[in-house]
Amino acid sequence: MTETIHQTYMQQALSLAELGRLTVSPNPMVGCLIVKNNQIVGQGFHERCGQAHAEVIALNQAQEKAQDASAYVTLEPCCHFGRTPPCVNALIQAGIKEIYVATLDPNPLVAGKGVEILRQVGIKVNVGILEEPAKKLNEIFFHYIQHKRPFIIAKWAMSLDGKTITHMQDSRAISGDKAAQLTHQLRQQVDAILVGKNTVLSDNPQLTVRSITNIHQQPLRIVLSSQGLLPLDSHLFNSEQAKTLIVTTDQCDTNWYQAAKQKAEIIKLPTNSFNRVSLTALLDELGKREISSLLIEGGMTVHEDFFREKLVNKVHVYLSPVIIGSQDKKHFISSMQCNELGNDFYFTANL
């Protein structure tokens, strides 16, 4: 078969892998095709952590047709006993003759060992077809495995003049309905959402996934508050919506702590040089809890702290066609045009 055909099959496997995005954490997304005589005889993707891997699902579908067939797998097959048995064993027992792997698994328990085992028993293994798209697909998993900390996404909305908050007499929202919908889609893709105390006091956010038909699970809600003192009637203390983790320090008010721990989990962590919660200690703690992705939704001080310590991996920014300035009400732009200038973007707007 030509290189183009191999890429076509691997692209189909990557598309299958994507189907597990909302359910596999902290595991990677993996897709697998079993191909024989230029026909797909089995396919599968990893659907949920602890359940069968993509290779096993595809092999079960292929049955005896897997003998002398080729397999296309988006991530190196595992070779260790974890929540499920090793996939290399299943591939060998099924009689697969050739395997195409998009990228090696960075997990030290695998990291090339799976490929080596397959080659030792005489199976031809090809590594690197659509490697970069495969790594991009699992950027969260790769980061988590390599650093034992969550992949950090910072999100905010701002006006054309760079303001992220509105006047107290104006509506809190800067971006529109479509941006809000994208936010809920993004929330559904992460393990946890984080805000600071001031965001809770000013916005009383729910920090839940809403306006989506099929919600698989709600992300953990995390609030940073060195002294505690969050209103106990805040939406974040509604445990029926989602679980909440309050992260505080030894400065936490004792009376508030005793009352609040009846409504949410509270942990105390060391402080940083600004006498606020140590972000490195926080990320280490979340890593131990298998939180592989974290969405930072504000406010400005929290964003500043994460950027200062170079902890942010990706940003999602909504630029709204409004001018806030110091006005009581946002001033909407009638039309706006954006042009790319090298690494910059050039905006023109009609007032």
C-alpha positions in Angstrom: 0.0 0.0 0.0 1.1 3.6 -0.6 2.0 6.1 2.1 -1.2 8.0 1.3 -3.3 5.0 2.0 -1.5 4.4 5.3 -2.2 8.0 6.3 -5.8 7.7 5.3 -6.3 4.7 7.6 -4.4 6.5 10.4 -6.5 9.6 10.0 -9.6 7.4 10.4 -8.1 6.0 13.6 -7.4 9.5 14.9 -11.0 10.5 14.2 -12.1 7.4 16.2 -9.8 8.4 19.1 -11.4 11.9 19.2 -14.7 10.2 20.2 -13.3 9.5 23.6 -12.3 13.1 24.4 -15.0 13.7 27.0 -14.7 10.4 28.9 -11.2 8.9 29.0 -9.3 11.3 31.3 -6.8 10.7 32.8 -6.1 8.1 30.0 -5.2 9.1 26.5 -7.6 9.1 23.5 -6.8 6.1 21.3 -8.3 4.8 18.1 -7.5 1.5 16.3 -8.3 0.0 12.9 -7.8 -3.6 11.8 -7.3 -3.8 8.0 -7.1 -6.9 5.9 -7.0 -7.1 2.1 -7.7 -3.3 2.0 -10.9 -3.7 4.0 -11.5 -2.5 7.5 -12.5 -5.6 9.5 -12.5 -4.1 12.9 -12.4 -0.7 14.6 -12.6 0.8 18.1 -11.7 3.6 20.4 -11.0 3.9 24.1 -14.3 5.0 25.6 -13.7 5.3 29.3 -10.8 5.0 31.8 -10.9 1.4 33.2 -12.7 0.0 30.2 -11.3 -1.9 27.2 -8.7 -0.2 25.1 -9.1 0.6 21.4 -7.1 -2.3 20.2 -9.1 -4.9 22.2 -12.4 -3.5 20.9 -11.2 -3.5 17.3 -9.8 -7.1 17.7 -13.1 -8.3 19.2 -14.9 -6.9 16.2 -12.5 -8.4 13.7 -12.5 -11.9 15.4 -10.7 -14.5 13.1 -10.2 -11.9 10.4 -7.5 -10.3 12.5 -5.1 -13.2 11.6 -2.4 -11.8 9.2 -4.1 -8.4 9.2 -2.6 -4.9 9.8 -3.4 -2.7 12.7 -3.4 1.1 12.8 -3.1 2.5 16.3 -2.8 6.2 17.2 -0.7 5.5 20.3 1.8 2.8 21.1 0.0 -0.3 22.5 0.5 -0.7 26.3 2.7 -3.5 27.6 1.9 -3.4 31.3 -0.9 -4.5 33.6 -2.8 -1.4 34.7 -6.6 -1.1 34.9 -6.7 -3.5 31.9 -4.4 -6.2 30.6 -1.6 -5.3 28.1 -2.8 -4.6 24.5 0.5 -6.1 23.0 -0.6 -9.5 24.3 -4.0 -9.2 22.6 -2.4 -8.1 19.3 0.1 -11.0 19.4 -2.5 -13.6 20.2 -4.8 -12.3 17.4 -2.1 -13.0 14.8 -1.6 -9.4 13.6 1.3 -9.4 11.2 2.0 -5.6 10.9 1.3 -2.6 13.0 1.3 1.1 12.2 1.7 3.3 15.3 1.3 7.1 15.1 3.4 8.0 18.1 5.1 6.3 21.0 3.6 6.5 24.5 5.5 8.8 26.9 4.4 6.8 29.9 7.6 5.3 31.4 5.8 2.0 31.8 5.5 1.9 27.9 7.8 4.4 26.2 9.0 2.1 23.3 8.7 -1.1 25.3 5.4 -2.0 23.6 7.0 -1.7 20.1 10.0 -3.6 21.2 7.9 -6.6 22.4 5.9 -6.7 19.2 9.1 -6.7 17.1 10.7 -9.4 19.2 7.9 -11.8 18.2 8.2 -11.0 14.5 5.5 -8.4 14.0 6.5 -5.6 11.7 6.0 -2.2 13.4 6.1 1.2 11.7 6.2 4.3 13.9 5.5 7.9 13.0 2.6 8.1 10.5 0.7 11.3 11.4 2.9 11.6 14.5 2.3 15.3 15.1 -1.5 15.2 14.8 -1.4 12.3 17.2 0.7 14.2 19.7 -1.6 17.2 19.3 -4.7 15.1 20.0 -3.3 14.0 23.3 -1.4 17.1 24.3 -3.1 17.0 27.7 -2.1 13.4 28.4 1.4 13.9 27.2 1.9 16.9 29.5 0.3 15.1 32.5 2.4 12.0 32.1 5.6 14.0 31.7 5.1 16.5 34.5 2.6 14.8 36.8 0.7 18.1 36.8 -2.5 19.2 34.9 -2.4 20.9 31.5 -3.3 24.5 32.2 -5.8 26.4 29.9 -6.4 30.1 30.7 -9.6 31.6 29.4 -11.0 35.1 29.4 -13.1 37.5 27.4 -12.1 41.1 26.8 -13.1 44.2 25.0 -11.2 45.8 22.1 -9.6 48.2 24.6 -8.3 45.2 26.7 -10.8 45.4 29.6 -11.9 42.2 31.2 -14.5 43.6 33.6 -17.4 45.9 33.1 -18.8 48.9 35.1 -20.8 47.8 38.1 -23.9 49.3 36.6 -23.5 47.3 33.4 -24.1 43.6 32.7 -21.2 41.4 33.8 -20.9 39.6 30.4 -18.5 40.9 27.8 -18.8 38.2 25.2 -22.0 37.0 23.5 -24.1 33.8 23.4 -21.9 31.9 21.0 -18.8 32.5 23.2 -20.8 31.3 26.2 -21.7 28.1 24.3 -18.1 27.5 23.4 -17.2 28.0 27.1 -19.5 25.3 28.1 -18.1 23.0 25.5 -14.6 23.7 26.8 -15.6 23.1 30.4 -16.9 19.7 29.4 -13.5 18.8 28.1 -11.5 19.5 31.3 -11.2 17.8 34.7 -11.4 20.9 36.7 -12.2 24.7 36.6 -10.5 27.2 38.9 -11.3 30.7 40.0 -10.2 33.0 42.8 -12.1 34.4 45.7 -12.9 37.7 44.1 -14.6 36.0 41.2 -16.9 34.2 43.6 -17.7 37.4 45.4 -18.4 39.5 42.3 -20.0 37.0 40.0 -21.3 34.1 42.2 -20.6 31.7 39.3 -21.9 28.1 39.0 -18.8 26.9 37.0 -20.8 24.0 35.6 -21.5 22.6 32.1 -24.8 23.8 30.9 -26.7 24.3 27.6 -25.3 21.0 26.3 -27.6 18.0 25.5 -25.3 15.2 26.7 -23.3 16.1 29.7 -21.0 13.2 30.7 -19.8 14.7 33.9 -19.3 18.0 35.7 -15.7 19.2 36.2 -14.4 19.7 39.7 -14.8 23.3 40.8 -11.8 24.8 42.6 -11.6 28.1 44.4 -8.5 29.8 45.7 -9.0 31.7 48.9 -6.1 32.2 51.3 -8.4 33.2 54.2 -11.6 31.3 53.2 -14.5 33.6 54.0 -16.5 32.7 51.0 -20.3 33.2 51.3 -21.7 29.8 52.3 -24.8 30.5 50.1 -22.7 30.8 47.0 -23.6 28.5 44.0 -20.3 26.8 44.5 -21.5 25.3 47.8 -24.3 23.5 46.0 -23.0 20.0 45.9 -25.9 18.8 43.7 -24.5 20.8 40.8 -20.9 19.6 41.0 -18.2 18.9 43.6 -16.2 21.8 44.9 -12.7 22.0 46.3 -11.7 25.1 48.4 -8.0 25.7 48.5 -6.9 27.8 51.4 -3.9 28.3 53.7 -3.1 28.5 57.4 -4.5 32.1 57.3 -8.0 30.6 56.9 -10.6 31.9 59.3 -11.2 29.1 61.9 -15.0 29.7 62.4 -15.6 29.9 58.6 -13.5 26.7 58.1 -15.6 24.7 60.6 -18.9 25.8 58.8 -17.6 25.5 55.3 -16.2 22.0 55.6 -19.7 20.7 56.0 -20.5 21.9 52.5 -17.3 21.3 50.5 -13.9 19.7 50.6 -11.3 22.2 52.0 -7.5 21.7 51.9 -4.8 23.9 53.2 -1.6 24.5 51.2 1.6 26.5 51.7 1.8 30.1 50.6 3.9 31.7 47.9 6.0 34.9 48.1 2.8 37.0 47.7 1.2 35.3 50.8 -1.3 33.5 48.5 -1.8 29.8 47.8 1.3 28.2 46.3 0.4 27.3 42.7 3.1 24.7 42.5 1.9 23.0 45.6 -1.6 23.2 44.2 -0.7 21.6 40.9 1.3 18.8 42.6 -1.8 18.1 44.7 -4.1 18.0 41.6 -1.6 15.7 39.8 -1.9 13.2 42.7 -5.6 13.3 42.3 -5.3 12.5 38.6 -6.6 15.9 37.5 -5.0 16.0 34.1 -6.5 19.3 32.8 -7.4 22.6 34.5 -9.3 25.6 33.1 -8.5 28.9 34.7 -11.5 31.2 34.4 -10.3 34.1 36.5 -10.0 36.6 37.8 -7.2 38.9 36.8 -5.0 38.2 39.9 -5.3 34.5 39.4 -4.5 34.7 35.7 -1.5 37.0 36.5 -0.2 34.5 39.1 -0.3 31.6 36.7 1.3 33.5 33.9 4.0 34.9 36.2 5.1 31.4 37.2 4.9 30.3 33.5 2.4 27.6 34.3 -0.1 28.2 31.4 0.0 25.8 28.5 -2.8 27.2 26.3 -5.1 30.3 26.2 -8.7 30.7 24.9 -9.5 34.4 24.4 -12.8 35.9 23.3 -12.3 39.4 21.8 -15.7 41.1 21.8 -16.5 44.1 19.5 -17.1 46.5 22.3 -15.3 49.4 24.0 -15.6 49.6 27.8 -13.1 52.3 28.9 -14.5 54.0 32.0 -18.0 54.3 30.6 -21.1 53.1 32.5 -22.2 51.0 29.6 -20.3 49.1 26.9 -20.1 50.8 23.6 -20.8 48.3 20.8 -18.9 48.4 17.5 -21.0 48.4 14.3 -18.5 46.5 12.2 -15.0 45.1 12.6 -12.4 43.6 10.3 -9.4 41.5 11.3 -6.2 41.0 9.2 -3.2 39.0 10.0 0.2 40.8 10.0 2.8 38.2 10.6 2.5 37.3 14.2 0.2 40.2 14.9 -3.5 40.9 14.2 -4.7 44.2 12.8 -8.2 45.3 13.6 -10.2 48.1 12.0 -13.6 49.0 13.5 -16.5 51.3 12.7 -17.8 53.2 15.6 
